[in-house]
Amino acid sequence: MVRRLEAHQLCFQLVTTTRCTPKIVIAGYSVQQHDIELQLGERCVLYILRLVPTKQPFPVDLKLRYELLVDDERVDLSQLAYENDYLEIVIPNRLEEVLHGSCRNPHHESRDSLCTADEYLETARQRGDLGPQLFLMSGDQIYADDVAGPMLLAITQLSALLGLYPDKDATLALPVSIQEQLYHRPDYLPKTPWQNRSKLCVGYWFKKDEPHFTSMKAGNHLISLAEFIALYLLTWSSEAWQLIDFSKLNYIGSNAKHASQFNHELTWIKRYVDDLPRAERIFANVSTLMMFDDHDVTDDWNLTAKWEQAVYQTPQSARIINNGMTAYWLFQGLGNDAGETTNQLTVNFVEALKDRFWDWQTFSKPLQRFNSWHYCLNTTPKVVVLDTRTHRWRNDDHFNEPSGLMDWDRLLELEQNLVSHDQVILVSPAPVFGVKAIEAIQALFNACGEPLLVDVENWMAHEGAAKKLLDIFRRPDTPSETIILSGDVHYSFCFSVKARFGKHDNRIWQLTASGIKNEFPKKLIKVLDKLDSWLYAPYSPLNLFTKRWQMNVGKHPIVGSKKTYLVSDSSISLVSLHNGTLEKYQLLHGNGGWSQFDLEE
C-alpha cells in the first residue's frame, strides 16, 4: 500500500509472512531506505518503508515508476499495474483530482465502489493523465463492531495460520469454540450490573444490566489484538484471502435465523473478495491517507462522557479499546505521517510483545499519552485532517450529553492551521454542516436522554464546539475557499456555505461521501430529503433556531434529478479542482455508474 508521498520522502506499507529484506526501487533515483519492522506473529511481519532521496528531491505531480524487491529479487506485481506491467505513483503537490470516501463494510449488500474508482484511474492512466493524485479515507476503514459471521471464522483461520500473538491474560470468559461465539459475543462483553447503577435509571428497577459497548450489531464484536490485525489484512488484501479455506466457512448450529444470516453474509463476503483486487490496484498506485472514526474501534466511541466513564474504568472494556487503537496505529497511523511522529510508540510496542504475547497494559499508558493522530499535508490546497475522537469537549455537568467533536485546545490548533491560507481541504469524519432535519431529530432523541440511540455525532450537538468552529470560519483571515470532506452518515450530499454577515467573502463547501460500501436505507433517506427541503427551505423561520443561523447554507442537487439532494448509494467521491478551487464534484457508484452535483444551482 502506498501511503504518504512528499518530495523529501516516500512511504510504503507492506505485510509479509516471513522476515525478509524488502526494498523499493524508484526508477532513476538513488535513495536511502529507513524501515520500521514489527513482528505481529510467527508468520506475520509489518513493514513501514520510508525512502529519502540522496540527491535532489523527488519530482511532484509526475508519474514515478517503482518496483518491489524482496531479498534482492524482483516481485512480480504486474497484476497491480495500470500500464506496461509497472507500478507508478504520483507525489501530490498541486491537487487537481482527489478521491475521497468512508465506511467500507465488506458484508454490506452493495458493491465496492473502489472498483468504479479503479476503472476511472485505469482509463486516466492509459490516456496519459495522472488521474487522482490522492486518496483520502475519512473513517470506518474497518467495522470492528459489525463483523459478519463468515468474517469472524475467516479471522480465526487467518490468526492461526499466521500465528498472530494472542492477548496476555484474556479476561473475558468466552466459549472455547468459535462456533459457539458466533452472534453471541454481546453475552460476554462487559456490562454494568443493574445494582451498581443509579436508582434514577430505568434499568435499575427492571434489574437490567447496561452494556458498555452500544453497537446494535455487536454479535461478533472483535476483542483481541490478533482479531483486529486479521480483519485489517482481510479487508485490504486478496492475498490474505488466498489462505482461507472457504469450505470451513460454515455455520454449525440450530438457530435458523443465525444460519440464514450467515449464508446471506457469506454471499456478500464472496463478492467483496472478488472485487478486492480492483481496490488493491488503487492502494498500490495512489497515495492513501486515513483517519479513524468510531467503527474502526467500536460504535459510539467516546460519544458521551458517560460512555467513556463506563468503558475506561473497566479493564475488560479498556482492553478492547486499546486493541482497536493499537491496530489503527499499526495499519493506518504509521503510514499517515511516514512514522515521523507515531514511530515513538514502536519501542513500547516491541516491549509489549517481547514474550510473544500481547501485553496490552504495557502499551496502554504510552498509547493514551500519544495525542497527535491529526496531521496536515502541505499540498496546494493544504490538507488538514482532524482527529474528532480522542480530544472530545466533554460536558462536565451532564455526562449523558454528547461531547463536542474537538476540545478547545484542538480547535485553537485548527484555527492556526487555517489562517493565512487561501484554500484548504479540511477532512472531518463527521460533516460540519449536516442535514438540519436529521440533526433536529437527533436533538429530540438527545432531549429524551437517548443520544446513543441515533448517534448524535454532529458538530452542532455541543454548544461550545459549534460556536468556536463557526467563529473560526467567520474570521477575515481564514481561507477564501474551504473544502470540507466528510463521511460517517452513509449518504452523500453537497452543500455550499457563506457567512450572512461580515466582510470576509469566503466560501465553504461541505462535500460528504458515505459509504464506499455501505448505504442508508433508501426509502427513509428520500423521506428525510423531502422533510429537510420543506422544513428548512431558504426562507423558513426554523433556520433561525439552528446554531448556524448566521451561515447561509445552500443545497446542491444531483444534475438531471428532480431536486435530489441526498444520495444513498455505495459510492466514492471524485473531487476535481482548478487552481485550488472546487470545479466538479462527482460520485462514482459501486454499481458502475456515476452522478454529478450541480455546483451552480
C-alpha positions as CSV (number, residue, x, y, z in Angstrom):
1,M,0.0,0.0,0.0
2,V,1.3,3.4,-1.0
3,R,1.0,5.8,1.9
4,R,2.3,9.4,2.5
5,L,4.2,10.8,-0.5
6,E,6.2,14.0,-0.4
7,A,9.2,15.5,-2.4
8,H,11.5,14.7,0.5
9,Q,10.2,11.2,1.4
10,L,8.0,8.3,0.2
11,C,6.3,5.9,2.5
12,F,5.1,2.4,1.6
13,Q,3.3,-0.2,3.8
14,L,3.9,-4.0,3.4
15,V,3.0,-7.2,5.3
16,T,4.9,-10.4,4.7
17,T,4.6,-13.9,6.1
18,T,8.4,-14.2,6.7
19,R,11.1,-11.8,7.9
20,C,12.9,-10.5,4.8
21,T,14.7,-7.5,3.4
22,P,12.1,-5.6,1.3
23,K,13.4,-2.8,-0.9
24,I,11.6,-0.2,-3.0
25,V,13.4,0.9,-6.2
26,I,12.4,4.2,-7.7
27,A,13.4,4.3,-11.4
28,G,16.1,6.9,-12.0
29,Y,16.6,7.9,-8.3
30,S,19.1,7.0,-5.7
31,V,17.5,6.7,-2.2
32,Q,18.2,5.8,1.4
33,Q,15.6,3.4,2.9
34,H,14.6,3.5,6.5
35,D,12.4,0.6,7.7
36,I,10.2,0.0,10.7
37,E,9.8,-3.7,11.2
38,L,7.2,-5.1,13.6
39,Q,6.7,-8.8,14.2
40,L,3.0,-9.3,14.7
41,G,3.0,-13.1,14.8
42,E,5.1,-16.2,14.0
43,R,4.4,-15.7,10.3
44,C,3.3,-12.0,10.1
45,V,5.6,-9.0,9.8
46,L,4.6,-5.4,9.2
47,Y,7.0,-3.1,7.4
48,I,6.8,0.7,7.0
49,L,9.3,1.6,4.3
50,R,10.4,5.3,4.2
51,L,12.5,6.4,1.2
52,V,14.6,9.5,1.3
53,P,16.3,10.8,-1.9
54,T,20.1,11.1,-1.6
55,K,20.4,14.0,-4.0
56,Q,17.7,16.2,-5.4
57,P,14.1,15.9,-4.1
58,F,11.6,13.7,-5.9
59,P,9.6,15.5,-8.6
60,V,6.0,16.3,-7.8
61,D,2.8,15.8,-9.9
62,L,4.7,13.5,-12.3
63,K,4.4,9.7,-12.6
64,L,7.3,7.8,-11.0
65,R,7.8,4.1,-11.7
66,Y,8.7,1.8,-8.8
67,E,9.5,-1.8,-8.1
68,L,9.4,-4.0,-5.0
69,L,12.4,-6.3,-4.3
70,V,12.3,-8.9,-1.5
71,D,15.8,-10.3,-0.6
72,D,17.1,-8.7,-3.8
73,E,14.6,-10.5,-6.1
74,R,12.0,-8.5,-8.0
75,V,8.4,-9.3,-7.0
76,D,6.0,-9.6,-9.9
77,L,3.3,-7.1,-9.2
78,S,2.1,-6.7,-12.8
79,Q,-1.5,-7.6,-11.7
80,L,-1.5,-4.3,-9.8
81,A,-0.2,-2.2,-12.7
82,Y,-2.3,0.0,-15.0
83,E,0.1,0.0,-17.9
84,N,3.4,-1.6,-19.1
85,D,3.4,-4.0,-16.1
86,Y,5.0,-1.3,-13.9
87,L,3.5,0.4,-10.8
88,E,3.5,4.2,-10.9
89,I,3.0,6.7,-8.2
90,V,2.4,10.5,-8.2
91,I,3.6,12.7,-5.4
92,P,0.7,15.1,-4.8
93,N,1.5,18.8,-4.8
94,R,-0.9,20.9,-6.8
95,L,-4.0,18.9,-6.3
96,E,-6.3,18.6,-9.3
97,E,-8.2,15.3,-8.6
98,V,-8.8,13.7,-5.1
99,L,-10.6,10.5,-4.3
100,H,-12.5,10.6,-1.0
101,G,-14.7,8.2,0.8
102,S,-15.5,6.4,4.1
103,C,-17.5,3.5,5.5
104,R,-16.3,0.3,3.8
105,N,-18.2,-2.7,5.2
106,P,-17.3,-6.0,3.5
107,H,-20.6,-7.7,4.0
108,H,-22.9,-4.8,3.2
109,E,-25.4,-5.5,0.4
110,S,-23.7,-3.3,-2.1
111,R,-20.8,-3.5,-4.5
112,D,-17.4,-2.0,-3.5
113,S,-17.3,1.5,-5.2
114,L,-13.5,1.2,-5.3
115,C,-14.0,-0.9,-8.4
116,T,-15.5,2.0,-10.2
117,A,-12.7,4.3,-9.0
118,D,-10.2,1.7,-10.2
119,E,-11.8,1.8,-13.7
120,Y,-11.6,5.6,-13.7
121,L,-8.0,5.6,-12.7
122,E,-7.2,2.9,-15.3
123,T,-8.8,5.0,-18.1
124,A,-6.9,8.1,-16.9
125,R,-3.5,6.4,-16.8
126,Q,-4.0,4.7,-20.2
127,R,-4.6,8.0,-21.9
128,G,-1.5,9.5,-20.2
129,D,-3.2,11.6,-17.4
130,L,-2.2,11.5,-13.8
131,G,-5.7,10.7,-12.6
132,P,-6.4,11.2,-8.8
133,Q,-3.2,12.2,-7.0
134,L,-4.5,11.5,-3.5
135,F,-7.0,9.1,-1.8
136,L,-8.4,10.3,1.5
137,M,-10.3,7.8,3.6
138,S,-12.1,9.6,6.4
139,G,-13.3,6.9,8.7
140,D,-14.6,3.4,9.3
141,Q,-12.0,1.7,7.2
142,I,-12.9,-1.4,9.1
143,Y,-16.0,-2.3,11.1
144,A,-14.7,-3.8,14.3
145,D,-18.1,-3.9,16.0
146,D,-20.1,-5.0,12.9
147,V,-18.4,-8.2,11.8
148,A,-20.1,-10.8,9.7
149,G,-20.2,-14.4,10.9
150,P,-18.2,-15.8,8.0
151,M,-15.7,-13.0,8.5
152,L,-15.2,-13.9,12.2
153,L,-14.5,-17.5,11.1
154,A,-12.0,-16.3,8.5
155,I,-10.3,-14.1,11.1
156,T,-9.9,-17.1,13.4
157,Q,-8.5,-19.1,10.5
158,L,-6.0,-16.4,9.5
159,S,-4.9,-15.7,13.1
160,A,-4.0,-19.4,13.5
161,L,-2.3,-19.7,10.1
162,L,-0.1,-16.6,10.7
163,G,0.5,-17.4,14.3
164,L,-0.7,-13.9,15.4
165,Y,0.4,-13.3,19.0
166,P,-2.6,-13.8,21.4
167,D,-3.6,-11.4,24.2
168,K,-1.9,-12.0,27.5
169,D,-4.3,-12.7,30.4
170,A,-7.5,-12.6,28.5
171,T,-10.2,-11.6,30.9
172,L,-13.4,-12.5,29.0
173,A,-14.8,-16.0,29.7
174,L,-15.6,-16.8,26.0
175,P,-16.6,-20.3,24.9
176,V,-13.6,-22.2,23.5
177,S,-15.4,-23.0,20.3
178,I,-15.6,-20.0,17.8
179,Q,-18.9,-21.6,16.5
180,E,-20.4,-21.1,20.0
181,Q,-19.3,-17.5,20.0
182,L,-20.9,-16.6,16.6
183,Y,-23.6,-13.9,17.1
184,H,-23.4,-14.4,20.9
185,R,-20.4,-12.1,21.9
186,P,-22.7,-9.5,23.5
187,D,-23.5,-12.1,26.1
188,Y,-19.8,-12.0,27.2
189,L,-18.9,-8.3,26.6
190,P,-18.7,-6.2,29.8
191,K,-21.8,-4.7,31.3
192,T,-22.5,-2.5,34.3
193,P,-24.6,-4.6,36.8
194,W,-28.0,-3.1,37.5
195,Q,-27.4,-2.8,41.2
196,N,-24.4,-0.6,40.6
197,R,-26.3,2.0,38.7
198,S,-28.3,5.0,39.9
199,K,-31.9,4.5,41.0
200,L,-32.8,7.2,38.6
201,C,-32.1,4.8,35.7
202,V,-35.0,2.8,34.4
203,G,-32.7,-0.3,34.1
204,Y,-32.2,-0.3,37.9
205,W,-35.8,-1.1,38.6
206,F,-36.1,-3.7,35.8
207,K,-32.8,-5.3,37.0
208,K,-31.3,-4.8,33.6
209,D,-27.5,-4.7,33.2
210,E,-26.2,-1.9,30.9
211,P,-23.8,-2.9,28.1
212,H,-20.6,-0.9,27.8
213,F,-20.5,-1.3,24.1
214,T,-23.5,0.2,22.4
215,S,-23.4,-1.2,18.8
216,M,-26.7,-2.6,17.6
217,K,-24.7,-5.2,15.6
218,A,-22.2,-6.4,18.1
219,G,-22.9,-10.1,17.7
220,N,-19.3,-10.8,16.6
221,H,-17.5,-7.7,18.1
222,L,-13.7,-8.0,17.8
223,I,-11.9,-8.5,21.1
224,S,-8.2,-9.4,20.8
225,L,-5.5,-7.6,19.0
226,A,-4.9,-10.6,16.8
227,E,-8.5,-10.3,15.6
228,F,-8.1,-6.7,14.8
229,I,-4.9,-7.4,12.8
230,A,-6.5,-10.2,10.9
231,L,-9.5,-8.0,10.0
232,Y,-7.3,-5.3,8.5
233,L,-5.5,-7.9,6.4
234,L,-8.7,-9.4,5.2
235,T,-10.2,-6.0,4.5
236,W,-7.3,-4.8,2.3
237,S,-5.5,-7.9,0.9
238,S,-6.8,-10.5,-1.6
239,E,-3.5,-12.4,-0.8
240,A,-4.8,-12.9,2.7
241,W,-8.0,-14.5,1.4
242,Q,-5.9,-17.0,-0.6
243,L,-5.0,-18.6,2.7
244,I,-8.6,-19.0,3.8
245,D,-10.4,-22.4,3.3
246,F,-13.9,-21.4,2.3
247,S,-15.1,-24.9,2.8
248,K,-14.7,-24.3,6.5
249,L,-16.8,-21.1,6.5
250,N,-20.0,-22.8,7.6
251,Y,-22.4,-22.1,10.4
252,I,-22.9,-25.1,12.7
253,G,-25.8,-24.6,15.0
254,S,-29.5,-25.0,15.4
255,N,-30.5,-21.3,15.2
256,A,-32.3,-20.9,11.9
257,K,-32.2,-17.1,12.0
258,H,-28.4,-17.1,12.5
259,A,-28.0,-19.8,9.8
260,S,-29.9,-17.6,7.3
261,Q,-28.0,-14.5,8.3
262,F,-24.6,-16.4,8.0
263,N,-25.4,-17.6,4.5
264,H,-26.6,-14.2,3.4
265,E,-23.4,-12.5,4.7
266,L,-21.2,-15.2,3.1
267,T,-22.7,-14.3,-0.3
268,W,-21.7,-10.7,0.0
269,I,-18.3,-11.5,1.5
270,K,-17.5,-13.6,-1.6
271,R,-18.5,-10.7,-3.8
272,Y,-16.2,-8.4,-1.8
273,V,-13.3,-10.8,-2.2
274,D,-13.9,-11.0,-5.9
275,D,-13.8,-7.2,-6.1
276,L,-10.8,-6.8,-3.8
277,P,-8.0,-7.0,-6.4
278,R,-9.5,-3.8,-8.0
279,A,-9.2,-1.9,-4.8
280,E,-5.6,-3.2,-4.3
281,R,-4.6,-1.6,-7.6
282,I,-5.6,1.8,-6.2
283,F,-3.8,1.2,-3.0
284,A,-0.6,0.2,-4.9
285,N,-0.6,3.3,-7.2
286,V,-2.2,6.2,-5.3
287,S,-1.0,7.9,-2.1
288,T,-3.6,6.8,0.5
289,L,-4.1,8.7,3.8
290,M,-6.6,7.9,6.5
291,M,-8.3,8.9,9.7
292,F,-10.3,6.9,12.2
293,D,-14.0,7.2,13.1
294,D,-15.9,5.1,15.6
295,H,-16.3,1.8,13.8
296,D,-12.5,1.5,13.4
297,V,-12.6,0.8,17.2
298,T,-16.3,0.4,18.2
299,D,-19.6,2.2,17.6
300,D,-20.2,5.4,19.6
301,W,-16.6,5.6,20.6
302,N,-16.2,8.5,23.1
303,L,-19.6,9.9,22.2
304,T,-20.5,10.9,25.7
305,A,-18.6,11.3,29.0
306,K,-20.8,8.6,30.5
307,W,-19.9,6.2,27.8
308,E,-16.2,6.9,28.4
309,Q,-16.6,6.5,32.1
310,A,-18.2,3.1,31.8
311,V,-15.6,1.8,29.3
312,Y,-12.3,3.1,30.6
313,Q,-13.0,2.3,34.2
314,T,-13.4,-1.4,33.4
315,P,-10.2,-3.3,32.4
316,Q,-12.0,-5.7,30.1
317,S,-13.6,-2.9,28.1
318,A,-10.5,-0.7,28.2
319,R,-8.5,-3.6,26.7
320,I,-10.8,-3.9,23.7
321,I,-10.5,-0.1,23.0
322,N,-6.7,-0.4,23.5
323,N,-6.5,-3.2,21.0
324,G,-8.6,-1.3,18.4
325,M,-6.4,1.8,18.8
326,T,-3.2,-0.3,18.6
327,A,-4.4,-1.9,15.3
328,Y,-5.3,1.6,14.0
329,W,-1.8,2.8,14.8
330,L,-0.2,-0.2,13.0
331,F,-2.2,-0.2,9.8
332,Q,-3.3,3.4,9.5
333,G,-1.5,5.8,11.8
334,L,2.1,4.8,11.0
335,G,1.6,5.5,7.3
336,N,-0.2,8.8,7.7
337,D,2.9,10.5,8.8
338,A,5.5,8.1,7.5
339,G,6.3,7.1,11.1
340,E,7.8,10.6,11.8
341,T,5.6,11.2,14.9
342,T,3.8,7.9,15.6
343,N,7.1,6.0,15.4
344,Q,7.8,7.0,19.0
345,L,5.4,4.2,20.0
346,T,7.4,1.4,18.4
347,V,9.7,0.8,21.3
348,N,6.8,0.4,23.7
349,F,5.0,-1.9,21.3
350,V,8.0,-4.2,20.9
351,E,8.3,-4.3,24.7
352,A,4.6,-5.3,25.0
353,L,5.2,-8.2,22.6
354,K,8.6,-9.4,23.9
355,D,7.2,-12.7,25.2
356,R,5.1,-13.4,22.1
357,F,2.0,-12.5,24.0
358,W,0.3,-9.1,23.6
359,D,0.6,-7.3,27.0
360,W,-1.8,-4.5,26.4
361,Q,-1.3,-3.0,29.8
362,T,2.4,-2.3,29.0
363,F,1.3,-0.4,25.9
364,S,-1.8,1.3,27.4
365,K,-0.2,4.3,29.0
366,P,2.1,5.3,26.1
367,L,-0.9,4.9,23.7
368,Q,-3.1,7.1,25.9
369,R,-0.4,9.7,26.2
370,F,0.0,10.0,22.5
371,N,-2.1,12.9,21.2
372,S,-1.0,13.6,17.6
373,W,-3.3,11.4,15.5
374,H,-4.2,14.5,13.4
375,Y,-1.9,15.7,10.6
376,C,-1.5,18.0,7.7
377,L,-0.2,17.6,4.1
378,N,1.5,20.7,2.6
379,T,0.0,20.5,-0.8
380,T,-1.9,23.2,-2.7
381,P,-4.6,23.4,-1.3
382,K,-3.3,22.4,2.1
383,V,-4.9,19.2,3.5
384,V,-5.8,19.3,7.2
385,V,-7.0,16.0,8.7
386,L,-8.9,16.2,12.0
387,D,-9.0,13.8,14.9
388,T,-12.6,14.1,16.2
389,R,-12.5,11.1,18.6
390,T,-9.7,11.4,21.1
391,H,-9.9,15.1,22.1
392,R,-13.6,15.5,22.9
393,W,-15.1,18.5,24.5
394,R,-16.9,16.8,27.4
395,N,-19.9,18.1,29.1
396,D,-18.8,18.1,32.7
397,D,-22.2,18.9,34.1
398,H,-24.2,16.4,32.1
399,F,-22.3,13.2,31.4
400,N,-25.0,11.8,29.2
401,E,-24.9,14.8,26.8
402,P,-22.9,14.4,23.5
403,S,-19.4,15.6,23.8
404,G,-18.0,18.2,21.3
405,L,-16.1,16.6,18.5
406,M,-12.9,18.6,19.4
407,D,-11.9,20.4,22.6
408,W,-10.8,24.0,22.9
409,D,-7.1,23.4,22.5
410,R,-7.6,21.4,19.3
411,L,-9.9,24.0,17.9
412,L,-7.3,26.6,18.5
413,E,-4.8,24.5,16.7
414,L,-7.2,24.1,13.8
415,E,-7.6,27.8,13.7
416,Q,-3.9,28.3,13.3
417,N,-3.8,25.7,10.5
418,L,-6.5,27.6,8.6
419,V,-5.4,31.2,8.9
420,S,-3.3,32.8,6.2
421,H,-4.1,30.1,3.6
422,D,-6.1,31.0,0.5
423,Q,-7.5,27.5,0.0
424,V,-7.7,24.5,2.4
425,I,-9.1,20.9,2.2
426,L,-10.4,20.0,5.7
427,V,-11.1,16.4,6.4
428,S,-13.7,16.0,9.2
429,P,-15.0,12.4,9.6
430,A,-18.5,13.8,10.6
431,P,-20.0,16.5,8.5
432,V,-19.5,20.0,9.9
433,F,-22.6,21.3,8.1
434,G,-25.1,18.4,8.1
435,V,-28.7,17.9,7.2
436,K,-30.8,20.1,9.5
437,A,-33.9,17.9,9.7
438,I,-31.8,14.9,10.7
439,E,-29.9,16.9,13.3
440,A,-33.2,18.1,14.7
441,I,-34.4,14.5,15.1
442,Q,-31.1,13.7,16.8
443,A,-31.6,16.7,19.1
444,L,-35.1,15.4,20.0
445,F,-33.7,12.0,21.0
446,N,-30.9,13.7,23.0
447,A,-33.5,15.7,24.9
448,C,-35.2,12.4,25.8
449,G,-31.8,11.1,27.2
450,E,-31.0,8.8,24.3
451,P,-28.1,10.3,22.4
452,L,-26.5,6.9,21.7
453,L,-29.7,5.5,20.0
454,V,-29.4,7.8,17.0
455,D,-25.6,8.5,17.1
456,V,-25.7,12.2,18.0
457,E,-22.3,12.8,16.3
458,N,-22.8,16.1,14.7
459,W,-20.7,19.3,15.3
460,M,-23.8,21.3,16.3
461,A,-24.7,19.0,19.1
462,H,-22.3,20.7,21.5
463,E,-22.8,24.4,22.2
464,G,-19.2,25.3,22.8
465,A,-17.6,23.4,20.0
466,A,-20.2,24.6,17.5
467,K,-19.8,28.2,18.4
468,K,-16.0,28.1,18.3
469,L,-15.9,26.4,15.0
470,L,-18.3,28.8,13.4
471,D,-16.3,31.8,14.8
472,I,-13.2,30.4,13.1
473,F,-15.0,30.2,9.8
474,R,-16.2,33.8,10.1
475,R,-12.7,35.2,10.7
476,P,-11.5,37.5,8.0
477,D,-8.1,35.8,7.6
478,T,-9.4,32.2,7.1
479,P,-9.3,30.7,3.6
480,S,-11.4,32.2,0.8
481,E,-12.3,28.6,-0.1
482,T,-12.5,25.7,2.3
483,I,-13.5,22.3,1.1
484,I,-14.7,20.0,3.9
485,L,-14.6,16.3,3.1
486,S,-16.7,14.1,5.4
487,G,-18.3,10.7,5.6
488,D,-19.8,8.7,8.5
489,V,-23.5,9.2,7.7
490,H,-23.9,6.6,4.9
491,Y,-25.4,9.0,2.4
492,S,-23.8,11.7,0.2
493,F,-24.5,15.4,-0.4
494,C,-23.1,18.7,-1.5
495,F,-23.7,22.0,0.5
496,S,-22.2,25.4,0.0
497,V,-21.9,27.8,2.9
498,K,-21.3,31.5,3.3
499,A,-21.4,33.8,6.3
500,R,-24.5,36.0,6.3
501,F,-22.7,38.9,8.0
502,G,-19.2,40.1,7.8
503,K,-16.7,41.5,5.2
504,H,-14.9,38.2,4.5
505,D,-16.2,36.8,1.2
506,N,-15.3,33.2,1.9
507,R,-16.9,30.1,0.6
508,I,-17.2,26.7,2.3
509,W,-18.0,23.5,0.5
510,Q,-19.4,20.6,2.6
511,L,-18.8,17.5,0.4
512,T,-20.0,14.3,2.1
513,A,-19.4,10.9,0.6
514,S,-20.5,7.8,2.5
515,G,-20.2,5.0,2.1
516,I,-17.7,3.3,-0.1
517,K,-19.5,0.0,0.6
518,N,-22.4,1.0,2.8
519,E,-25.8,2.7,2.4
520,F,-28.5,4.5,4.4
521,P,-32.0,2.9,4.0
522,K,-33.1,4.3,0.6
523,K,-36.8,4.8,1.4
524,L,-36.0,6.6,4.6
525,I,-33.4,8.9,3.1
526,K,-36.0,10.0,0.5
527,V,-38.4,10.9,3.3
528,L,-35.7,12.8,5.2
529,D,-34.6,14.6,2.0
530,K,-38.2,15.9,1.4
531,L,-38.6,16.7,5.1
532,D,-35.5,18.8,5.1
533,S,-36.5,20.7,2.0
534,W,-39.9,21.5,3.4
535,L,-38.9,22.4,7.0
536,Y,-35.6,24.2,6.3
537,A,-36.3,25.9,3.0
538,P,-34.1,29.1,2.4
539,Y,-36.8,31.4,3.9
540,S,-38.1,29.1,6.6
541,P,-38.1,30.7,10.1
542,L,-36.9,27.4,11.5
543,N,-33.4,28.3,10.2
544,L,-33.3,30.9,12.9
545,F,-33.4,28.3,15.6
546,T,-30.3,26.4,14.4
547,K,-26.8,27.1,15.8
548,R,-25.6,28.0,12.3
549,W,-28.2,30.6,11.5
550,Q,-25.5,33.2,10.8
551,M,-24.3,30.9,7.9
552,N,-26.2,30.7,4.7
553,V,-26.3,27.0,3.7
554,G,-27.1,26.2,0.0
555,K,-28.0,22.7,-1.1
556,H,-26.9,21.4,-4.4
557,P,-28.9,18.7,-6.2
558,I,-27.7,15.9,-8.5
559,V,-27.6,17.0,-12.1
560,G,-30.7,15.7,-14.0
561,S,-32.6,14.8,-10.9
562,K,-35.8,16.1,-9.5
563,K,-34.2,18.1,-6.7
564,T,-32.4,15.1,-5.2
565,Y,-30.0,16.4,-2.6
566,L,-29.3,13.3,-0.5
567,V,-27.9,10.2,-2.3
568,S,-27.9,6.8,-0.6
569,D,-25.8,4.6,-3.0
570,S,-22.5,3.0,-2.2
571,S,-20.1,5.5,-3.8
572,I,-16.7,7.2,-3.6
573,S,-16.4,10.8,-4.5
574,L,-14.1,12.4,-7.1
575,V,-13.3,16.0,-6.2
576,S,-11.9,18.0,-9.2
577,L,-10.1,21.3,-8.5
578,H,-8.9,24.2,-10.6
579,N,-6.3,26.5,-9.1
580,G,-7.3,25.2,-5.7
581,T,-11.0,25.8,-6.0
582,L,-13.8,23.3,-6.5
583,E,-14.6,22.7,-10.2
584,K,-16.5,19.4,-10.1
585,Y,-17.9,17.0,-7.5
586,Q,-18.9,13.6,-8.7
587,L,-19.9,10.3,-7.2
588,L,-18.5,7.0,-8.6
589,H,-21.1,4.4,-7.6
590,G,-20.5,0.8,-6.7
591,N,-22.9,-0.4,-9.5
592,G,-20.6,1.2,-12.1
593,G,-22.5,4.4,-12.7
594,W,-21.7,7.9,-11.7
595,S,-23.5,11.1,-10.9
596,Q,-22.6,14.8,-10.5
597,F,-23.7,17.6,-8.2
598,D,-24.9,20.9,-9.8
599,L,-22.5,23.4,-8.2
600,E,-24.2,26.4,-9.8
601,E,-27.7,25.9,-8.5
